[in-house]
Amino acid sequence: MSTGNIQLLSDTLAKARSEDRAALVAYLPAGFPTVDGGIEAVKAVIAGGADVVEVGLPHSDPVLDGAIIQTADDIALRGGVKIVDVLRTVREAHAATGAPVLVMTYWNPIDRYGVERFAAELAAAGGAGCILPDLPVQESALWREHADKHGLATVFVVAPSSKDERLATITAAGSGFVYAASLMGVTGTRESVGNEAQELVRRTRTTTELPVCVGLGVSNAVQAKEVAGFADGVIVGSAFVKLLLDAPDLPAGLAAVKALAGELAEGVRRG
């Protein structure tokens, strides 16, 4: 039985903490702009300085994702991306870089593919786990059983609206880290990430020893530095995706995401 890389994920987050900085977590959808191009993009953000990468499984009805990621997902889906391509993206990106790579996915595609099959194949690909934004904790036992068996993290999303009791339930069930959504609403770049996120991190930390990483809205080094001041990890997605969407060609897009990763990696270094 193949074992996934939850330990590598934990070690990577602990190493960032030992260096007195937040970890930089990058998000990119699989199959965008193509499957091969998406693999190169993941390698580029890691080369630029990302510690951890979340590979998005493109979905036709992404409830958490804003316009930029939806546009990229549409391109990937029109290109015919399949779960096998998502797993290949994880496998090749991890093999080339040694970095922990997770899959961020809505529940429906895993449910249809087969829970045990997906967990086994993700582990075999060297994956570190799954971020499951729409899987209710109370319905997650089957997934968690297979994730635990295969050495995969189960990352749940908490939001400013989550009551304290609910936070405790969610964080008790999760592993790897907790994804703190910095504001109500969908992903996208924001002018300010703000106080709501800081308060959510504080509340979440009272319930768990897991690292707390903040996403939704961080797009530049100034914001990364702000979030790194109170969170264990800074998650950036739409800003990378927008660079690839706006680039005249793939090489230019790869250079742009690598450069942004470098700027963000400086930003998370608190000093």
Number of C-alpha atoms within 10 A of each C-alpha: 8 15 22 27 27 28 16 18 24 18 14 17 27 17 15 18 15 10 10 15 24 31 28 30 27 27 26 29 31 34 30 26 22 19 21 15 19 25 27 19 29 32 22 22 28 27 16 21 21 26 25 27 28 27 29 23 26 28 19 10 10 18 14 17 19 16 13 18 26 21 16 24 27 16 18 23 19 10 14 12 19 17 16 12 18 23 23 20 28 28 20 18 27 25 13 13 14 14 22 29 32 28 26 22 22 22 18 12 16 17 13 9 11 12 18 18 13 21 28 21 19 31 26 18 24 28 34 32 29 27 25 19 19 15 16 13 18 9 9 15 12 10 21 20 13 17 27 17 17 25 22 28 25 23 23 23 24 24 19 20 13 15 11 15 9 13 22 17 13 23 24 14 15 21 23 25 25 27 27 25 26 26 21 12 13 15 24 22 19 14 10 12 21 15 12 16 22 20 14 24 26 14 17 26 18 11 16 17 13 18 23 26 26 31 26 27 25 28 23 18 19 16 21 29 23 19 28 23 18 19 25 25 30 31 26 29 27 27 24 24 23 18 17 26 19 11 15 10 11 17 13 14 23 24 18 21 26 23 17 22 28 19 17 27 24 18 23 27 19 16 9
